[in-house]
Amino acid sequence: MGHPWARAPLYVAGLATAAAFSTLFAGGALPVLLGAAIVGLLAGSSGRFRFVLVLPATFLYTLLSVYGRLPLSPEGWRKLASRVARDAYEAAGTMNAEVPPYEPEAGLLFILVPVVMILLALATSATLYEGSPVLSIATLGLAIGLVGTANREAGVGPFFALFLASGVALLMLASSPRPGDEGSGDEASRLRPAGLIAGAVVVGVVLALPSTPLAGAAIRPALIDWTQIGTGTTSRLAVEADVGNYLNAGRENELLRVRSEEPLLWRGGTLDYFDGARWSSRVRPGEDDGREVAQGVETRIVEQRFEVLNAETEAVFGGYRMASVSLPDAEQRPDGSWVSDETLSGGSRYRVLSLVPQPTERQLEEAGIDYPAAVRERFLQLPRGLPGEVEDTAGKIREDYSLEDATPYEKARAIERYLLYDGGFAYNLDVDYGRADRALEEFLGDGREGFCVQFATSMTLLSRELGVPSRLVYGARTGEEVGPDEYVVRGRTCTRGWRSTSPRSAGTLRPHAGLRRPLRHGGERARSHGRLGHRESRRAGTSRRRSGRRARRRARAGRARGVPGA
């Protein structure tokens, strides 16, 4: 194998690879995977017994680490086998329907732990007994690359750096002769300074490459095709997602045509869980997400008719709050959004009837802070390792706007004012955040440029940092008015993200993340006991009174045309 110390970087590279697999999970999987790595490395180092030991060791460790104990009776083994089959089936469905990070569920661990153990055992055997360190490094590097691709590079960087340094050291040591070998002396078995320097330079250049201008042109973060609206990937959104190219290149693409008696924001869905790099939706069918609109908040009936143009979507767009949809296979989710079992594409048409909440300024101001435990757990969630810029920015807003005794509504307006006016932020479609785990740090730090994804993420997290339950909403702006009560949504207005906040018992502020100006106050789900108060309508005109008069005129026109509910 070469130098006897070659085992050390080999084992470190194996541990780094196992740790990289932990980034596929939201948390809690690292100890299990590191244990799997240690057992796999030991099995691969056991000489001529390595191929005999690797499978029993993998089987026993997987069962003990995932399920905690081994059955002592045939009936116990039967029950365990049934549970394993059920967990593995559910895990296969999870991996097919969702993208990382996953919750560290038993079925997922049962699948991935053996993969890690067998991978490391074979890589160890290749170096120690087959004399092929290049094959070991290639195998482990490919595994880390696949994990990084699946996880969109979130959190993999430190483990790749450790693997790279270990891999270079392994190749150098493996090529050095053993002390005492024929034709070698003590001097020949030592690593020369020139070799050490060359190895360090290789590691440094590779690690620095992603930050160079060349890499910026060649390596891009994940692109999101906004013509595929709602077809799976929109339920997860990375902070660094490069929507700028699509918003620029496809600015004039006509995606939706809408007929509505009132210009609204066309809501697609919500994202409530943030893992430090990406947003995802934790809403599950059948959950009770609470009252949608609080008692005492008036609503106005608004009918919309949608035609899908150059787009594909499973999300059913409409103004909040959508009370009914004409699609026979559409289903309402607990968060108030609607999804279609069939993909809607060019030529698809549907009708939406919305009950748009009309919270008053007083209702917004009097919203309380007595949130139920479920609301605090879901909508105040902040990930571990959140950049310090989030907390620092929240502290600055609290101090600059004197928010010590402020209401949730006042906090929301202060965040809006800071991000849109006072903080020196600029809306820029050309900004490039190549790393999801640093996008917030750069946006709230020295960068201060971004588009809807960064603005909406910052708004939501700052609201949570200040104690206001919030979530991110994706959808589209009203679009271009092409005729009386008719709007065309183009690529430049879809899809957008905005933050929705939830003071108790009324609607709340819902600033649009992609705008350079504030919207009229409104809210995301007005609730009687602190759930997300909702009003996702976009006010037209310069005053509530003028808007009301125009809406009444359009309602009268609608009744003359025989529109239901007008």
C-alpha positions in Angstrom: 0.0 0.0 0.0 3.0 2.3 0.3 3.5 4.5 3.4 2.1 3.0 6.6 0.5 6.4 7.5 -1.7 6.2 4.4 -4.4 4.7 6.5 -5.0 8.0 8.4 -6.1 10.1 5.4 -8.0 7.1 4.0 -10.1 6.9 7.2 -10.5 10.7 7.4 -11.8 10.7 3.8 -14.2 8.0 4.6 -15.6 9.8 7.7 -15.9 13.0 5.6 -17.9 11.1 3.0 -20.3 9.7 5.6 -20.7 13.1 7.1 -21.6 14.5 3.7 -24.5 12.0 3.5 -25.9 13.6 6.7 -26.6 16.8 4.7 -29.4 14.8 3.0 -31.3 15.0 6.3 -32.7 18.0 8.2 -30.8 16.9 11.3 -30.1 14.1 13.7 -28.5 11.6 11.2 -24.8 12.5 11.7 -24.1 10.3 14.7 -25.7 7.3 13.0 -23.8 7.8 9.7 -20.5 8.4 11.5 -21.0 5.2 13.4 -21.8 3.4 10.1 -18.5 4.8 8.7 -16.4 3.5 11.5 -17.9 0.0 11.3 -17.5 0.0 7.5 -13.9 1.2 7.7 -13.1 -1.5 10.3 -14.7 -4.2 8.2 -12.9 -3.1 5.1 -9.6 -3.2 7.1 -10.0 -6.7 8.4 -7.7 -8.5 5.9 -8.8 -11.7 4.3 -11.9 -11.7 6.4 -13.2 -8.4 5.1 -15.6 -9.7 2.5 -16.9 -12.2 5.1 -17.5 -9.6 7.7 -18.8 -6.7 5.7 -22.4 -8.0 5.1 -23.1 -9.3 8.7 -21.6 -6.1 10.2 -23.8 -4.0 7.9 -26.9 -5.9 8.7 -26.4 -5.9 12.5 -25.3 -2.2 12.7 -28.2 -1.0 10.5 -30.8 -2.8 12.7 -29.3 -1.7 16.0 -28.7 1.9 14.9 -32.1 2.4 13.3 -34.4 0.3 15.4 -32.5 0.1 18.7 -32.5 -3.6 19.4 -32.6 -7.1 17.9 -35.6 -9.4 18.4 -35.2 -12.5 20.6 -38.0 -14.6 19.1 -39.2 -15.7 15.7 -42.4 -13.6 16.2 -40.2 -10.6 17.0 -38.2 -11.1 13.8 -41.4 -11.4 11.8 -42.8 -8.1 13.2 -39.4 -6.4 12.6 -39.4 -7.6 9.0 -42.9 -6.3 8.5 -41.9 -2.9 9.9 -38.8 -2.7 7.9 -40.7 -3.5 4.7 -43.3 -0.8 5.5 -40.6 1.8 6.4 -38.6 1.1 3.3 -41.7 1.4 1.1 -42.6 4.8 2.7 -39.0 5.9 2.3 -39.0 5.0 -1.4 -42.1 7.1 -1.8 -40.5 10.0 0.1 -37.4 10.0 -2.1 -39.5 9.8 -5.2 -41.9 12.6 -4.2 -39.6 15.0 -2.3 -36.1 16.4 -2.5 -33.6 16.7 0.4 -33.3 17.5 3.2 -35.4 14.7 4.6 -36.5 14.0 8.2 -34.3 11.2 9.6 -37.0 8.6 9.4 -36.3 4.9 10.0 -36.9 3.8 6.4 -34.5 6.4 4.9 -31.8 5.5 7.4 -32.4 1.8 6.7 -31.7 2.4 3.0 -28.7 4.9 3.3 -26.8 3.4 6.3 -25.9 0.2 4.4 -25.0 2.2 1.3 -22.5 4.2 3.4 -21.0 1.1 5.1 -20.6 -1.0 2.0 -19.2 2.0 0.1 -16.5 2.7 2.7 -15.7 -0.9 3.2 -15.0 -1.4 -0.5 -13.0 1.9 -0.8 -10.9 0.9 2.2 -10.2 -2.6 0.7 -9.2 -1.1 -2.6 -6.5 1.0 -1.0 -5.2 -1.4 1.6 -5.3 -4.7 -0.2 -5.8 -4.1 -3.9 -3.3 -1.2 -4.1 -5.7 1.1 -5.8 -6.0 4.4 -3.8 -7.1 6.2 -7.0 -10.1 3.9 -7.2 -10.9 4.6 -3.6 -10.7 8.4 -4.0 -12.7 8.3 -7.2 -15.4 6.3 -5.5 -15.7 8.5 -2.4 -15.5 11.6 -4.5 -18.2 10.5 -6.8 -20.4 9.7 -3.8 -19.9 13.2 -2.3 -20.6 14.7 -5.8 -23.9 12.8 -6.0 -24.9 13.9 -2.5 -24.0 17.5 -3.4 -26.1 17.3 -6.6 -29.1 15.9 -4.7 -28.8 18.4 -2.0 -27.9 21.3 -4.3 -24.5 21.7 -2.5 -26.1 22.9 0.8 -23.8 22.1 3.7 -21.5 19.8 1.7 -18.7 22.3 1.3 -16.8 21.6 4.6 -17.0 17.8 4.2 -15.7 18.1 0.6 -12.8 20.3 1.7 -11.8 17.7 4.3 -12.2 14.9 1.8 -10.1 16.7 -0.8 -7.2 17.4 1.6 -7.3 13.7 2.8 -7.5 12.4 -0.7 -4.4 14.4 -1.8 -2.5 13.2 1.2 -3.6 9.6 0.6 -2.3 9.7 -3.0 1.0 11.2 -2.0 1.5 8.7 0.9 0.4 5.7 -1.1 3.0 6.5 -3.8 5.8 6.7 -1.2 7.8 3.5 -0.6 7.6 1.8 2.7 10.6 2.2 5.0 12.7 -0.9 4.7 11.5 -1.9 1.3 14.2 -3.0 -1.1 15.7 -0.1 -2.8 14.3 2.5 -0.4 15.9 4.3 2.4 14.6 6.5 5.2 15.1 9.6 3.1 13.2 8.1 0.2 10.2 7.1 2.4 9.8 10.7 3.6 7.6 13.2 1.9 9.7 16.0 0.4 8.9 19.6 1.1 8.3 20.2 -2.6 5.7 17.4 -2.6 3.9 18.8 0.5 3.8 22.3 -1.1 2.5 20.9 -4.3 -0.3 19.0 -2.5 -1.2 22.1 -0.5 -1.4 24.2 -3.7 -3.6 21.6 -5.4 -6.0 21.6 -2.5 -6.0 25.4 -2.3 -6.7 25.9 -6.0 -9.5 23.4 -6.1 -11.2 25.0 -3.0 -10.8 28.5 -4.4 -12.0 27.7 -7.9 -15.7 28.1 -7.2 -15.0 31.7 -6.1 -13.2 32.7 -9.3 -14.9 34.7 -12.1 -14.4 31.7 -14.4 -16.4 29.5 -12.2 -19.1 32.2 -11.9 -19.6 31.9 -15.7 -19.4 28.2 -15.8 -21.0 27.0 -12.6 -24.5 28.2 -11.9 -26.9 27.6 -9.0 -30.1 25.7 -9.7 -32.2 27.3 -12.4 -36.0 27.3 -11.9 -38.1 27.1 -15.1 -41.0 29.3 -14.2 -43.0 27.8 -17.2 -43.2 24.6 -15.1 -45.2 26.3 -12.3 -46.3 24.0 -9.5 -45.0 20.7 -11.1 -43.1 19.6 -8.0 -40.1 21.9 -7.6 -42.1 24.9 -6.6 -42.8 23.2 -3.2 -39.1 23.7 -2.4 -37.2 26.9 -3.1 -33.5 27.6 -2.5 -32.4 31.0 -1.3 -29.9 31.3 -4.1 -32.3 30.0 -6.8 -31.3 31.7 -10.0 -34.6 33.1 -11.2 -32.9 36.2 -12.6 -32.0 34.5 -15.9 -35.6 33.3 -16.4 -37.2 36.6 -15.4 -34.9 38.4 -17.9 -34.9 35.9 -20.7 -38.6 35.1 -20.5 -39.9 38.5 -19.5 -42.5 38.6 -22.3 -43.7 35.0 -22.1 -47.4 34.9 -21.5 -48.1 32.4 -18.8 -51.7 33.1 -17.6 -54.7 35.2 -18.7 -57.0 36.3 -16.0 -60.4 37.9 -16.0 -61.2 39.5 -12.6 -63.4 42.3 -11.5 -60.6 43.3 -9.1 -56.8 43.2 -9.5 -55.4 40.8 -7.0 -52.2 38.9 -6.3 -52.6 35.4 -7.7 -51.6 33.0 -5.0 -50.0 29.7 -5.8 -48.9 28.1 -2.5 -47.0 28.4 0.8 -43.7 27.4 2.2 -43.3 27.2 6.0 -40.1 25.3 6.8 -36.6 26.7 6.3 -33.6 24.5 6.7 -31.0 27.2 6.3 -30.7 27.0 2.5 -34.2 26.1 1.1 -37.8 26.6 1.9 -40.2 23.6 1.8 -43.8 23.0 2.6 -44.6 20.8 5.6 -48.4 21.0 5.0 -49.9 17.5 4.8 -53.4 16.5 3.6 -55.9 16.2 6.5 -54.1 18.5 8.9 -56.1 21.1 10.7 -54.4 24.4 10.0 -57.0 26.4 11.9 -59.6 29.0 11.0 -58.9 30.8 7.7 -60.6 34.1 8.4 -61.3 35.4 11.9 -64.8 36.3 13.0 -65.5 39.9 12.5 -63.4 40.3 9.4 -65.5 41.2 6.4 -65.0 39.5 3.0 -65.7 40.5 -0.5 -66.7 38.1 -3.3 -64.4 38.3 -6.3 -64.8 35.9 -9.3 -61.8 35.1 -11.5 -61.5 33.1 -14.7 -58.0 31.7 -15.6 -56.6 30.5 -18.8 -53.2 28.8 -18.8 -51.1 29.9 -21.7 -47.4 29.1 -22.1 -47.0 27.2 -18.8 -47.6 23.9 -17.0 -48.8 23.9 -13.4 -50.4 21.7 -10.8 -50.9 24.8 -8.5 -54.3 26.4 -9.0 -53.7 30.1 -8.9 -56.2 32.6 -7.5 -56.8 35.5 -5.3 -56.9 34.8 -1.6 -59.1 33.3 -0.1 -60.2 30.8 -2.7 -63.6 29.4 -1.7 -64.3 27.3 -4.7 -62.6 26.1 -7.9 -64.3 24.8 -11.0 -61.7 22.0 -11.6 -63.3 18.6 -10.7 -60.0 17.1 -9.6 -58.7 20.1 -7.6 -58.1 19.7 -3.9 -57.9 22.4 -1.2 -54.9 22.1 1.2 -54.9 23.0 4.9 -53.0 26.2 4.1 -55.8 27.5 1.9 -54.0 26.8 -1.4 -55.4 24.5 -4.1 -53.7 21.8 -6.2 -54.8 19.9 -9.3 -54.3 16.2 -9.7 -53.9 16.8 -13.4 -51.2 19.1 -14.8 -52.8 22.2 -16.2 -51.1 23.3 -19.5 -51.8 25.6 -22.5 -55.5 25.9 -23.1 -56.6 24.8 -19.6 -59.3 27.0 -18.2 -60.9 27.2 -14.7 -63.0 29.5 -12.6 -62.2 30.6 -9.0 -64.5 32.3 -6.5 -62.6 34.1 -3.8 -63.8 35.6 -0.5 -61.2 38.3 -0.1 -60.8 39.4 3.5 -61.1 43.1 4.3 -59.4 43.6 7.7 -59.5 47.2 9.0 -56.5 49.1 10.2 -57.8 48.8 13.7 -58.2 45.0 13.5 -54.6 44.8 12.3 -53.3 47.0 15.1 -55.3 45.1 17.8 -54.0 41.7 16.7 -52.7 39.9 19.7 -49.7 37.7 20.4 -51.3 34.7 22.2 -50.3 32.2 19.6 -51.2 28.5 20.0 -48.3 26.1 20.4 -48.8 24.7 16.9 -48.4 28.1 15.4 -45.3 29.0 17.4 -43.7 25.6 16.4 -44.4 25.9 12.7 -44.3 29.6 11.9 -41.6 30.8 14.3 -39.2 28.0 13.3 -35.6 29.1 12.7 -32.9 26.6 11.6 -29.7 26.0 13.6 -26.7 27.8 12.2 -28.7 30.7 10.8 -26.3 33.5 9.7 -25.6 36.1 12.4 -26.7 38.8 9.9 -30.3 37.8 10.4 -30.2 38.3 14.2 -28.1 41.5 13.8 -30.5 42.9 11.2 -33.5 42.1 13.4 -31.8 43.8 16.4 -31.1 46.9 14.3 -34.8 47.1 13.1 -36.0 46.6 16.7 -33.7 49.5 17.9 -34.1 51.9 15.0 -37.9 51.7 14.9 -38.4 51.4 18.7 -40.2 48.1 18.6 -39.8 47.0 22.2 -43.5 47.3 22.9 -44.7 47.2 19.3 -47.6 45.2 18.0 -47.0 42.4 15.4 -48.5 44.7 12.8 -46.0 47.5 13.7 -43.1 45.1 13.5 -44.2 43.9 10.1 -44.4 47.4 8.8 -41.0 48.2 10.2 -39.4 45.2 8.4 -41.1 46.3 5.2 -39.8 49.8 5.5 -36.3 48.7 6.3 -36.0 46.3 3.4 -37.7 48.5 0.8 -36.4 52.0 1.9 -34.1 52.5 4.8 -31.7 49.6 4.5 -30.2 50.4 1.2 -31.4 47.3 -0.6 -31.8 47.1 -4.4 -33.8 44.9 -6.6 -31.4 43.3 -9.1 -32.2 40.3 -11.3 -28.5 39.9 -12.3 -27.3 39.1 -8.8 -25.7 35.7 -8.5 -25.6 33.8 -5.2 -23.7 30.6 -6.0 -24.1 29.1 -2.5 -27.4 28.6 -0.7 -25.7 28.5 2.7 -24.3 32.0 2.2 -27.0 33.8 0.2 -28.6 35.3 3.3 -25.3 36.3 4.7 -24.4 38.1 1.5 -27.8 39.7 1.0 -28.2 41.1 4.5 -24.5 41.8 4.8 -22.5 43.8 2.2 -24.3 42.7 -0.9 -27.8 44.2 -0.4 -28.9 43.2 -3.8 -31.3 40.5 -4.8 -34.7 39.6 -6.2 -37.9 38.2 -4.8 -36.4 35.0 -3.3 -33.9 36.9 -1.1 -36.4 39.7 -0.2 -39.1 37.3 0.8 -36.8 35.0 2.7 -35.4 37.9 4.6 -38.8 39.3 5.4 -40.0 36.0 6.7 -37.0 35.2 8.8 -36.8 38.7 10.2 -40.5 38.5 11.2 -39.8 35.2 13.0 -36.8 36.6 14.7 -39.0 39.4 16.0 -41.6 37.0 17.2 -44.2 37.4 14.5 -45.3 34.0 13.0 -44.7 34.1 9.3 -44.3 32.0 6.1 -43.3 32.5 2.5 -45.9 32.6 -0.2 -45.3 32.1 -3.9 -47.5 33.3 -6.7 -47.7 36.0 -9.3 -48.5 39.7 -9.4 -51.6 41.0 -11.1 -50.0 41.2 -14.5 -50.5 43.6 -17.4 -54.1 45.0 -17.9 -54.8 44.3 -21.5 -58.6 45.1 -21.4 -61.4 45.8 -19.0 -60.9 43.5 -16.0 -58.5 41.4 -18.1 -54.9 40.7 -17.2 -52.0 38.8 -18.7 -49.3 37.4 -16.4 -45.9 37.3 -18.1 -42.6 35.9 -17.1 -41.6 39.1 -15.5 -44.5 38.9 -13.0 -44.6 35.2 -12.3 -43.5 33.5 -10.1 -42.9 35.9 -7.2 -42.5 35.3 -3.5 -43.8 37.4 -0.6 -43.9 37.2 3.1 -47.1 36.7 5.1 -47.3 37.4 8.8 -49.8 36.4 11.3 -50.8 38.5 14.2 -53.7 37.3 16.3 -57.3 37.7 15.2 -57.0 39.8 12.1 -55.4 40.1 8.7 -51.8 41.2 8.5 -49.3 43.0 6.4 -48.3 41.2 3.2 -45.5 43.1 1.4 -44.6 41.9 -2.0 -41.0 40.7 -2.1 -40.4 41.7 -5.6 -41.5 45.3 -5.4 -39.6 48.5 -4.7 -42.6 50.1 -3.0 -45.0 48.9 -0.2 -48.4 47.5 -0.9 -51.5 48.4 1.0 -51.9 46.7 4.3 -53.6 43.3 4.1 -52.9 40.0 5.6 -52.3 36.3 5.2 -55.2 34.5 6.8 -57.1 36.4 9.5 -57.7 34.0 12.4 -59.6 34.1 15.6 -56.9 32.5 17.7 -53.6 33.6 16.2 -53.3 31.4 13.1 -52.1 33.2 10.0 -54.5 36.0 9.2 -54.8 36.1 5.5 -55.5 38.9 3.1 -53.6 38.5 -0.2 -55.4 41.1 -2.2 -53.5 43.9 -3.9 -55.2 47.2 -3.5 -55.7 49.4 -6.5 -55.9 53.1 -6.3 -54.6 55.5 -3.7 -57.3 55.1 -1.0 -59.7 52.6 0.4 -62.6 54.7 -0.4 -61.7 55.1 -4.1 -61.0 51.3 -4.3 -64.4 50.6 -2.8 -66.3 52.8 -5.2 -64.5 51.1 -8.2 -65.3 47.6 -6.8 -69.0 48.5 -6.4 -69.1 49.8 -10.0 -67.6 46.6 -11.3 -69.9 44.5 -9.1 -72.9 46.2 -10.6 -71.5 45.6 -14.1 -71.0 42.0 -13.1 -74.6 41.6 -12.1 -75.7 43.1 -15.4 -73.6 40.4 -17.1 -75.1 37.7 -14.9 -71.8 36.8 -13.1 -72.6 34.4 -10.2 -71.8 35.9 -6.8 -71.5 39.5 -8.1 
